[in-house]
Amino acid sequence: MKLFTRHFGTGQPVVILHGLFGLSDNWVTFGRQLSEHYSVYIPDLRNHGQSPHSKVFDFPSLEDDLMEMMEENGLDNIFLLGHSLGGKTAMFFALHHPELVKKLVVVDISLRKSSSNREHQQLLNAMMQVDFGTLKSRSEVNTQLETLVKSAKLRQFLLKNVYWRDRHSLDWRLNLQAINENLLSIFEGVQVAGTYSGPTLFIRGGLSDYVLETDVNDLTLKFPGSVGVKTIANASHWVHADAPGEFFSLVKSFLDQ
C-alpha cells in the first residue's frame, strides 16, 4: 500500500510512525525540528490520515506498508521512531528486519498485550456515533463528542481527523469500521522470534501506565542494545505533546550518539 508521507530535510533518514487515531500532522512540529539535522519521513499509517483504507489492519500489513514506503524512497539503515501503535509496529519491524534499522526509539508502549482497549473502544464508539449529516463545523462535532469524550485534550486530538469530504460535508479521515473490526488484533502483544541488538531508546510518560516496571525486563531481553527506559515525569501517554522540549532533547541526543 502506498502511504501518504511527509518529508523534511536531508541526511540520515529518520522514519516516524504515529499512534492509533493519530496522523502524520501530529508530528510535523517535531519532524521539522529534527529535519535541521536529518532527513525525516512521517507516513500516515493505513486507515489513518490521507493514506488508503483497507479491511486488513494488523501488524504484518503495517510492516509491509513500511517496507514498501522505504523501498519507494530508497531507504535503509534508518533511524526508526514509533509512538504507541507506531511503537509496536516499529518493534515488530526491527525484530523482523534488524539489518534495515540502525537505531530504534519506542515511545510509551511495551511488548505485552495492551489492556486499555476498553478506553479505545469507547473513543471509537463516540466517533462512530457522530452524525455528520447534521453538523456543519468542527466546533459542532466537538459539541457532539463532548457527551461521550469528557477530556477536551482528547477531543482536540480526535478532531484533527475531521476533514471536508466535499464542499458541504464533513467526515472522518479514519477508516473507523476497519479499526473497530480489528481493534483486538492490534492490541495483541508483539510476539516475534529473535532479538534486535541495535541501539534502542525507550521513552515513557510518568503519568502513563503503558510501560510498567514489569515490562522492562522483557524489553531488555528482546532489545539487548537498549540504553534503558527514560521517563518524562509530568507527561501522559502523549509524551511528545506534553513535554516537547524534553522529548526532543532525549531523542536528538540518542540519535546524535
C-alpha positions in Angstrom: 0.0 0.0 0.0 1.3 3.4 -1.0 1.2 5.5 2.2 0.8 9.3 2.2 4.2 10.5 3.6 5.5 13.9 4.6 9.2 14.5 4.1 11.5 17.2 5.6 15.3 17.8 5.5 18.3 15.9 4.2 20.8 13.5 5.7 20.5 10.3 7.7 16.9 9.1 7.3 14.5 9.1 10.3 11.1 7.5 9.9 8.4 8.4 12.5 5.3 6.3 13.0 2.2 7.8 14.7 -0.2 6.0 17.0 -3.8 4.8 16.8 -6.2 7.6 15.8 -3.2 9.8 15.1 -1.8 11.1 11.8 1.5 12.4 10.4 0.3 16.0 11.1 0.7 15.3 14.8 4.4 15.0 14.3 5.1 17.9 11.9 6.5 20.3 14.5 8.8 17.7 15.9 9.8 16.5 12.4 10.6 20.0 11.2 12.9 20.5 14.2 14.6 17.2 13.6 14.9 17.9 9.9 17.6 20.6 10.6 19.9 17.6 11.2 18.2 14.6 9.5 16.0 13.5 6.6 12.6 13.0 8.2 9.8 10.8 6.8 6.4 10.8 8.5 3.8 8.5 6.9 0.1 8.2 7.7 -0.5 4.6 8.6 -3.1 2.7 6.6 -6.7 3.6 7.6 -5.4 6.9 9.0 -4.8 10.4 7.6 -4.5 10.6 3.9 -3.3 7.0 3.4 -5.6 4.5 1.7 -8.2 2.4 3.5 -8.2 -1.4 3.8 -10.2 -4.0 5.6 -6.9 -5.6 6.6 -5.4 -3.8 9.6 -2.8 -5.8 11.6 1.0 -5.8 12.3 2.0 -7.8 9.2 0.2 -5.3 7.0 1.6 -2.3 8.8 5.1 -3.9 8.5 4.6 -4.4 4.7 3.4 -0.8 4.3 6.6 0.5 6.0 8.8 -1.8 3.9 7.1 -0.5 0.7 7.5 3.1 1.8 11.2 2.6 2.4 11.7 0.9 -0.9 9.9 3.6 -2.7 12.1 6.2 -1.1 15.3 4.2 -1.4 15.7 4.0 2.4 17.7 1.5 4.5 19.8 1.8 7.6 17.1 4.1 9.1 16.5 5.6 12.5 13.0 4.4 13.3 10.8 6.1 15.9 7.3 4.9 16.8 4.7 6.1 19.3 2.0 3.7 20.8 0.7 1.6 17.9 3.5 3.1 15.8 5.9 1.9 18.5 4.6 -1.6 18.4 4.9 -1.5 14.6 8.5 -0.2 14.9 9.4 -3.1 17.3 7.7 -5.6 15.0 9.6 -4.3 12.0 13.0 -4.1 13.8 12.8 -7.6 15.1 12.0 -8.9 11.6 14.4 -6.7 9.7 17.3 -5.7 12.1 19.6 -5.1 9.1 17.4 -2.2 7.9 17.2 -0.4 11.3 20.3 1.5 12.6 18.6 2.8 15.7 15.2 2.4 17.3 13.1 4.8 19.5 9.9 3.4 21.1 7.6 5.9 22.8 5.3 4.8 25.6 4.4 1.3 24.6 5.6 -2.2 25.6 5.7 -5.7 24.0 2.8 -7.1 26.0 -0.8 -7.3 25.0 -2.5 -4.0 25.8 -5.2 -3.9 28.4 -6.5 -0.4 27.5 -8.7 -1.4 24.5 -11.8 -0.5 26.6 -10.9 3.2 26.5 -10.1 3.0 22.8 -13.4 1.1 22.1 -15.2 3.9 23.9 -13.4 6.5 21.7 -14.3 4.5 18.6 -18.0 4.3 19.7 -18.1 8.0 20.3 -16.6 8.8 16.8 -19.0 6.3 15.1 -22.0 8.0 16.7 -21.1 11.4 15.3 -23.9 12.4 12.8 -22.1 14.4 10.1 -25.4 14.8 8.2 -26.4 17.5 10.7 -23.0 19.1 11.5 -21.5 22.0 9.6 -18.3 22.8 11.6 -15.6 21.2 13.7 -17.0 23.0 16.7 -20.3 21.3 16.3 -18.5 17.9 16.0 -16.7 18.8 19.2 -20.0 19.6 20.9 -21.5 16.2 19.9 -18.3 14.4 21.0 -18.4 16.2 24.4 -21.2 14.0 25.8 -19.0 10.8 25.4 -15.5 12.2 25.5 -15.1 14.4 28.5 -11.4 15.3 28.0 -11.0 18.4 25.9 -7.5 17.4 25.1 -8.6 14.0 23.7 -11.4 15.6 21.7 -8.9 18.0 20.1 -6.7 15.0 19.2 -9.6 13.2 17.6 -10.9 16.4 15.8 -7.6 16.5 13.8 -9.1 13.6 11.9 -12.1 15.6 10.7 -12.0 16.9 7.1 -14.2 18.3 4.4 -15.1 15.4 2.2 -16.7 17.8 -0.3 -17.8 21.4 -0.2 -20.8 20.6 2.0 -19.9 17.5 4.1 -17.5 16.8 6.9 -16.3 13.3 7.7 -13.6 11.3 9.5 -10.4 10.6 7.6 -10.1 7.4 9.7 -11.5 4.1 8.5 -13.4 3.6 11.7 -15.1 0.4 10.5 -11.8 -1.4 9.8 -10.2 -0.1 13.0 -13.2 -1.3 15.0 -13.2 -4.7 13.4 -9.5 -5.2 14.0 -9.1 -3.5 17.4 -8.4 -6.7 19.3 -5.7 -7.9 16.9 -3.8 -4.6 17.1 -3.9 -4.8 20.9 -2.2 -8.1 20.9 1.4 -8.3 22.1 4.4 -8.3 19.8 5.4 -11.9 19.6 8.4 -12.2 17.2 11.2 -14.7 17.4 14.8 -13.3 17.8 16.1 -10.0 19.0 17.1 -6.6 17.8 20.6 -5.7 19.1 20.9 -2.2 17.7 20.8 0.8 19.9 17.3 1.3 21.3 15.8 4.0 23.4 12.5 3.6 25.3 10.7 6.7 26.4 7.6 6.7 28.7 5.4 9.2 30.3 5.5 9.3 34.1 1.7 9.7 34.2 1.1 6.8 31.8 0.7 3.1 32.5 1.6 1.8 29.1 5.1 0.8 30.1 5.2 -0.7 33.6 8.3 -1.7 35.6 7.2 -5.3 35.0 7.6 -4.7 31.2 11.2 -3.5 31.4 12.8 -7.0 31.7 11.0 -8.3 28.6 12.0 -5.2 26.6 15.7 -5.6 27.6 15.7 -9.3 26.6 14.3 -8.6 23.1 16.3 -5.4 22.6 19.7 -6.1 24.3 21.2 -2.9 22.8 18.7 -0.8 24.8 20.1 2.2 26.6 17.2 2.0 29.1 13.8 3.3 29.7 13.7 7.1 30.1 10.8 8.5 32.0 9.4 12.1 31.4 7.9 12.7 34.8 4.9 15.0 34.0 3.9 13.5 30.7 1.0 11.4 29.8 0.8 8.8 27.0 1.2 11.6 24.6 4.7 12.3 25.7 5.8 14.3 22.7 2.9 16.7 23.1 3.1 17.1 26.8 6.8 17.7 27.1 8.0 18.7 23.6 11.3 20.2 24.7 12.4 17.4 27.0 11.2 14.8 24.5 13.1 16.4 21.6 16.3 16.7 23.6 16.2 13.0 24.6 15.6 11.8 21.1 18.2 14.0 19.4 20.8 13.2 21.9 20.3 9.5 21.3 20.3 9.8 17.5 23.4 12.0 17.6 25.5 9.5 19.5 
